[in-house]
Amino acid sequence: MNKPTILIIDDEKDMRKLIKLSLEREGYMCLEASNGPEALEELTQMLPSLLIIDVMMPMMDGFTLAQRIRSVHPSIPIIFLTARGDEWDRIHGLKIGGDDYIVKPFSIGELIARVEAVLRRTTHIPVQVQAFDYYGSVKIDKFGRNVFVNEEPVSLTLKEYELLIYLCNRLGHVFTREQLLQHVWGFDYFGSERTVDTHIKTLRLKLKSAGSLIQTVWGIGYKAEVLE
């Protein structure tokens, strides 16, 4: 069974990458945001099973962000991550709805154990949130990270899945290869733009009859569009 999706919100890129890599090794699907507004935008596209929020961030601190999120999604689990270990901060974080509070520096083993503990206590799918998105004959299980074409399961790599989700969440929007590299692979990825072409090709092949969902916009890049 695929593990849940986790959104990591931290302005330190190296910290986000470390947490993301460690959780993905455990089978989790991870999304990233570098600040509060990015996180709020991400939550309009997909509701993760858990949020890891750094408290000390520019633009919007983690406590304020958590309160904003809680006003819309009151049940989503939150783990606060911070370099501040003051008792008041820990108490405040828990009082405003945090499910756990981890002080930096920490071991990856501790983080994973706490993530698993919080998910055991809280994992559920809120009734007001759809578990599946449909794009013609393509069905995407947002919580289990499963994809189906005509109800038949399709096996995708992590990057193929992230690419599909990114395009489908923005139907009709045309992205250049460079934009897709930045948003799906990350700003620190130094590979060729041909990486995008290769993943698009294999994604279409795996989607079989629904491969037309991913459209080439000649001279620009790619978009997702339901043509069925």
N, C-alpha and C positions, 0 to 999 in steps of 0.2 A: 504494500500500500504506500502511495506517495505521501510524503509528509507535508505539513501546511506551509503556507507562504508567509514570509516575515518581511516587514518593511523596516529598514535600518535608516534612522534619521540622525545624522551627525555631520557637523561642518568639517571635520577632519577626514580628508579623503583616505589617508592611509589606514585610519581606524575602521572606516566603513569597509574598505577592501579586505582587511584582516578578518573582520567579523563575517562578512559575506562568504569569503573563501572557506572559512572554518565551518559555517553552517551548511554550505552547499556540500561539503565533504560528508556531512551527516545525512544528506538527502533532502534538505530543505530547499525550497525555491525562495530566492531573496531578491527584493527590490531595494533601491537606494534613493535617498533624498538628502541634499546637502543643507537644507534649511526648512523652516516651518512652511512658508508658502509653497515650496516644491512638494512637501509632504501632503499638504491639503489638496493640491492639484492631483497628485497620484491617487489619493483616496476617492476622487470623483470618478476614477477609471476602474478601480479594483479595490475590494475590501480584503486586506490580508487577515490572517488568523492571529497575528501578534505584531505589536510595534515595539521596537527598541529605540528609545528617544534619549539623545544626549541633552542634558539640562542646560549647559552653557553654550548657547549658539547665538550668533548675531541675527539681527532682523526680528527674531521672535524666540524667546527662551523656551526651553523644553516644557516647563510648567504651564506657560501660557498656551503653547501648542496643544498640550494634553487636554487642557480645559476646553479649547475650541473643538477638538475632536470628540471629546466626551459629550458635548452638547448635541452632536449629530449621531454619534455611534456610542451609546452609553455602555455597551457591553464588551467592546473590543479590548483585549488584554494589553497592558502596557508595562514594559520594563524600563525604568529610568537608568541612564548610564551617565556617570559624572565623576569629575576629579574632586568634587567637594564631598567630604564625608561627615560634615556637621550633622549632629543629631536633629537639629531643626529642619534641615533640608530633607532628611530621610522621612521625618514625620510628616512634613508638608507634602512631599511627593506621594506618600501613601494616602494621606487624607483627601487629596484631590482625585484619587482614583487609580493610582499606580498599583500594580500587582506585585512588583518587586523593585529593588533599588540596589544597583551594583556600583561599587566605588572603584575607580581606576587607581592604580593598575590592578588588573585581575587576570586570572588564568583562563585560557579558552575552555578548559575542562569545566571550570566553575560556571562560565557563561552558558555553555551547552546544558549543563545540569539544571540550571535555573530556568532556562527556556523550556526544557522538557517538563519541569515541575509546574510551571505556570500553565502550559498547554494542557497538562493532565487535569488541572483544576477547572479550566475555563473553556476548553475547545467546544465550540458549537457553531452552528450556522444560524444567525438571526433570521427570524421568519420573514422580516421585511426585505431581506437581501436575496436576490436570485442567485442560485448556485451555478446556473449555466447561462452562457451567452450563445446565441445562434446566429450564424452567418450563412444563409442558404442551407446547404446540407452539412455544414461544419458546425459541430457542437463543442464548446470549450467549457470544461469543468474548471472554474476559476479557483476552487479550493483544493481540489485533488491534483491539479496540473495534468489533466487528461484531455486528449483531443479525440473526437470521433468524426468520421465521415460516413453519412448514412447509417449512423449508430454502430459502425465498426471502429474499434480502437485503432489509433494511429500512433506509432512510436516515434517521438521526436527527441532530439538532443535538447539540452537546456537552452542553447543559443537559438536553435530553430524555434523552440516554444516562445522564448522571449521576443524574437523577431515577429512571429505571428501575432502575439498579444499586442505588441507595440503598434503594428499596422492596423489591426482590427479595432483597437480602441480609438483609432483616429480615421475612421472610414472616409475615403475620398480625399484625404490629405496626401499630397505628393511630397515624398522625402528624397533628397539626394543620397547617394551612397555615403558621402561624408557625414551627413546628419544621422543616418542609421548607425554608422560606426560609433559616433559619439554617444548616442542615446542607448544603444543596445550593448555595445562592447565596452563603452566607457571612454572618457576623454584621454586616458593615459594609454590607450591601445595604439600600437604603432604598426599594425599590420596594413596590408594593401586593401584598397577598396574592392579588389576582386574577391576578398573574403565575403563581402555582401552578395555578390553575384553567385558565388558557389553555394551559399546557404539558401538563397532564393530558389536556385535550381533544384537542390535536394528537397526543399520544403514543398515545392510544387509537385515533384515526383511522388512524395509520400502522401500528399493530399489527393492524388489520383484524379478522379473525376471533378473534384472541387479545386483543382490547382489554379483555375482561372480566378479564384478569389484574390490572388496576388497578381496585380497588373504591372506591366512595364510601361513607364511613361518615357518614350524615346527622347534621348537627349537630356533627361533630367534624372530619373531614378525609378522609384517604385511607389505603389499605393495599394491599399486593400479596397476592393469594391465588390459588392454582391451583384453578380450578373445572372444568377440562376432564376 
